[in-house]
Structures are given as structure tokens and as C-alpha cells.
Amino acid sequence: MKLTKLKTNYIARHFIYYDEIDSTQNEIWRLMEENKIVNGTMVACDIQTAGKGTHGRNWVTDEQGNIAFSLYIETDCPIEKLDGLTLDLAKILVEILKEDYNIDVDIKDPNDLLLNNKKIGGILTESKIHGNNVKYIVIGIGINTTKMTFEKDLENIATSIKKECGIEVDREELIARFCNRLEENINKRVGTELAF
């Protein structure tokens, strides 16, 4: 995977890709524990065996070609500067899917993406807080772009872009465009000094 349309200064400039991993989110936390991470690091994969969703749920990425990645961003800013960030991330993804593919995706506030009233994606935002400051955030994104088969208990509540619309999404381009807009959003909230 190559993010050729990346225009960021730091987000996803350090890029780690796995064919298969337990969870991109877990890998970010492991890299932090080992002091092997830099600001803006992205971990992406094809297959996730134990992806993390919200409220301790699993996010399954068991077919190739879907979107699963996590980002580590150093912020060191007051908590209130990051208010509403998860919803902003959802809005960015909705805008890109509308602009590039004319797909109308809805947001189930604050972190689920719905297509035809079924879930196609989710956002997990975790952070480390010290006092009143958020030291860093870890953002996980999962989107079912190509997944065609779902377990019985999920087939009425989950779907994919390809299954609903018959559209092939360019995941590398979508991820790059998301990162470009995310960096703009973070810099507006926290200050452009993060980029250098």
C-alpha cells in the first residue's frame, strides 16, 4: 500500500503496513510502550484478527481490500481543544465518499458510519490525558469497502460499500485524502507547530 496522494507534513509520513495483525490500534500502543513511535505514525493492515471497536467490541477485518488503520498524533493541548473531534473525523469521511463516489453515508453520532441504515464503518478515538492536557490521541478507522460476507448476527446490521453500491473504492486515495483533511483539522485546533 502506498499513499501517493498524501500532502501532509507529518500525519502518515511514518507508515507501517501489515498483511495481517491482531489490531492496528494495539500495535500503536505497543510501539508507544517500546518508545518506537514518532508523531503522525500510521499503522495499516489488510487483515485484522482482533480489531478494536467502541465499548470493547471487536471490529472484524477478515477480507482483503477493506480499510483498517490507526494513527498516533501528539497534541499536548487542553482537552476542550479536541471537543467534537470524533464527529469531525466522521464528517470528513462522509464528505470524501460523497465527493469521490456520490455515496450518501450517514453518521450515527458520534462514531458510526451508516449506509442504507447499516453500519459500514466506525471510528475509535483514544487518548492519554495528563492534568487538563491531552498528551496524544490514537485514532482508529475501519471501513467495510469490499467485504461481501457477514456472519448471521451481523448481516442485518452491517454491510459494505461494494455490497450496497457495487462500487470499488480506491482505499489508498481515500486514506490519503482523509489524512490531508485530518491534519488541517488538528492544526486548526492545536496549532501548526505540531507539523514541525
C-alpha positions as CSV (number, residue, x, y, z in Angstrom):
1,M,0.0,0.0,0.0
2,K,1.4,3.4,-1.0
3,L,-0.2,6.7,-0.1
4,T,0.9,8.6,-3.2
5,K,-1.6,11.5,-2.7
6,L,-0.5,12.3,0.8
7,K,0.1,16.1,1.2
8,T,0.6,16.2,5.0
9,N,3.7,17.4,6.8
10,Y,3.6,14.7,9.5
11,I,0.4,12.6,9.5
12,A,1.1,9.1,8.0
13,R,4.6,10.2,6.9
14,H,5.9,7.3,9.1
15,F,3.8,4.4,7.6
16,I,3.8,0.8,8.8
17,Y,1.8,-1.8,6.8
18,Y,0.9,-5.4,7.7
19,D,-0.7,-8.1,5.6
20,E,-2.2,-9.4,8.9
21,I,-2.1,-8.2,12.5
22,D,-4.2,-8.5,15.6
23,S,-5.2,-4.8,15.8
24,T,-3.7,-1.7,14.3
25,Q,-4.8,0.2,17.4
26,N,-3.0,-2.3,19.7
27,E,0.1,-2.0,17.6
28,I,0.2,1.8,18.1
29,W,0.0,1.3,21.9
30,R,2.8,-1.4,21.7
31,L,5.1,1.0,19.7
32,M,4.5,3.7,22.4
33,E,5.4,1.3,25.2
34,E,8.6,0.4,23.3
35,N,9.4,4.1,22.6
36,K,9.5,3.2,18.9
37,I,6.9,5.8,17.6
38,V,7.1,9.2,16.1
39,N,4.3,11.9,15.8
40,G,2.0,11.1,12.9
41,T,2.8,7.3,12.7
42,M,0.2,5.3,10.8
43,V,-0.3,1.5,11.2
44,A,-2.4,0.0,8.5
45,C,-3.3,-3.6,7.5
46,D,-5.2,-5.8,5.2
47,I,-6.5,-8.4,7.8
48,Q,-7.2,-7.7,11.4
49,T,-7.8,-10.7,13.7
50,A,-8.8,-8.7,16.8
51,G,-9.7,-5.2,15.7
52,K,-10.9,-2.8,18.4
53,G,-14.3,-1.1,18.2
54,T,-16.0,1.1,20.7
55,H,-17.3,-0.1,24.1
56,G,-14.9,-3.1,23.9
57,R,-16.5,-4.6,20.8
58,N,-14.5,-6.3,18.1
59,W,-14.1,-4.8,14.6
60,V,-13.6,-7.7,12.2
61,T,-11.5,-7.1,9.0
62,D,-11.3,-10.6,7.6
63,E,-11.3,-10.0,3.9
64,Q,-8.7,-8.2,1.8
65,G,-9.2,-4.7,0.4
66,N,-11.1,-3.1,3.3
67,I,-9.8,-0.1,5.3
68,A,-8.2,-0.6,8.7
69,F,-5.7,1.8,10.1
70,S,-4.7,3.7,13.2
71,L,-2.8,7.0,13.7
72,Y,-0.7,8.3,16.6
73,I,-0.8,12.1,17.0
74,E,0.9,14.2,19.7
75,T,-1.3,17.0,20.8
76,D,-0.3,18.2,24.3
77,C,-3.2,20.7,24.4
78,P,-6.2,21.4,26.7
79,I,-8.9,18.8,26.5
80,E,-11.5,21.3,25.2
81,K,-9.5,22.0,22.0
82,L,-10.3,18.4,20.9
83,D,-14.0,18.6,21.7
84,G,-16.0,17.0,18.9
85,L,-13.0,15.6,17.1
86,T,-14.5,12.1,16.6
87,L,-17.6,13.6,14.9
88,D,-15.3,15.8,12.7
89,L,-13.5,12.7,11.6
90,A,-16.8,11.1,10.7
91,K,-17.8,14.2,8.7
92,I,-14.5,14.2,6.8
93,L,-15.1,10.6,5.7
94,V,-18.7,11.3,4.7
95,E,-17.6,14.3,2.6
96,I,-14.9,12.3,0.8
97,L,-17.3,9.5,0.0
98,K,-19.9,12.0,-1.3
99,E,-17.3,14.0,-3.4
100,D,-15.5,11.0,-4.9
101,Y,-18.2,8.3,-5.2
102,N,-21.5,10.2,-4.8
103,I,-22.4,7.9,-1.9
104,D,-24.6,9.3,0.8
105,V,-23.3,8.0,4.2
106,D,-25.0,8.9,7.4
107,I,-23.4,9.4,10.8
108,K,-24.7,7.7,13.9
109,D,-23.3,10.2,16.4
110,P,-20.5,10.3,17.1
111,N,-18.5,7.5,15.6
112,D,-20.5,5.1,13.4
113,L,-20.9,5.4,9.6
114,L,-24.1,4.0,8.1
115,L,-25.1,3.2,4.5
116,N,-28.8,2.3,3.9
117,N,-29.2,2.1,7.7
118,K,-26.4,-0.5,8.1
119,K,-23.0,0.1,9.6
120,I,-20.1,0.3,7.1
121,G,-17.5,1.8,9.4
122,G,-16.5,3.2,12.7
123,I,-14.0,5.5,14.4
124,L,-12.3,4.8,17.7
125,T,-10.5,7.7,19.4
126,E,-8.4,7.0,22.5
127,S,-6.2,9.5,24.3
128,K,-3.7,9.9,27.1
129,I,-4.6,12.8,29.5
130,H,-2.2,14.4,32.0
131,G,-3.9,17.0,34.2
132,N,-6.1,19.1,31.8
133,N,-4.0,18.3,28.7
134,V,-4.4,15.6,26.1
135,K,-0.8,14.5,25.5
136,Y,-1.6,12.4,22.4
137,I,-4.5,10.7,20.6
138,V,-4.8,7.4,18.9
139,I,-7.4,7.3,16.1
140,G,-8.6,4.0,14.7
141,I,-10.6,3.9,11.4
142,G,-12.3,0.8,10.0
143,I,-14.5,0.9,6.8
144,N,-16.0,-2.1,5.0
145,T,-15.3,-1.1,1.4
146,T,-15.2,-4.6,-0.2
147,K,-16.5,-7.1,2.4
148,M,-19.2,-9.2,1.0
149,T,-19.9,-11.9,3.6
150,F,-21.1,-11.2,7.1
151,E,-21.9,-13.6,10.0
152,K,-25.6,-14.3,10.6
153,D,-25.8,-12.0,13.6
154,L,-24.3,-9.1,11.6
155,E,-25.9,-9.4,8.2
156,N,-28.9,-7.3,9.1
157,I,-26.9,-4.5,10.8
158,A,-23.6,-4.4,8.9
159,T,-22.7,-4.0,5.2
160,S,-20.0,-2.6,2.8
161,I,-19.8,0.0,0.1
162,K,-19.3,-2.7,-2.6
163,K,-22.2,-4.8,-1.3
164,E,-24.6,-1.8,-1.2
165,C,-23.5,0.2,-4.2
166,G,-21.3,-2.1,-6.4
167,I,-18.6,0.5,-6.2
168,E,-14.8,-0.2,-5.9
169,V,-13.3,2.3,-3.6
170,D,-9.6,3.3,-4.0
171,R,-8.6,2.8,-0.4
172,E,-5.2,4.3,-0.8
173,E,-6.6,7.5,-2.2
174,L,-9.4,7.7,0.4
175,I,-6.9,7.2,3.3
176,A,-4.6,9.9,1.9
177,R,-7.4,12.4,1.4
178,F,-8.6,11.7,4.9
179,C,-5.1,12.3,6.3
180,N,-4.8,15.5,4.4
181,R,-8.0,16.9,5.9
182,L,-7.3,15.5,9.4
183,E,-4.0,17.3,9.6
184,E,-5.8,20.6,8.6
185,N,-8.4,19.9,11.3
186,I,-5.8,19.1,14.0
187,N,-3.6,22.1,13.1
188,K,-6.6,24.5,13.4
189,R,-7.4,23.1,16.8
190,V,-4.0,22.8,18.3
191,G,-1.7,24.9,16.2
192,T,0.5,24.3,13.1
193,E,3.6,23.9,15.3
194,L,2.7,20.2,15.5
195,A,3.8,19.8,12.0
196,F,7.4,20.6,12.6
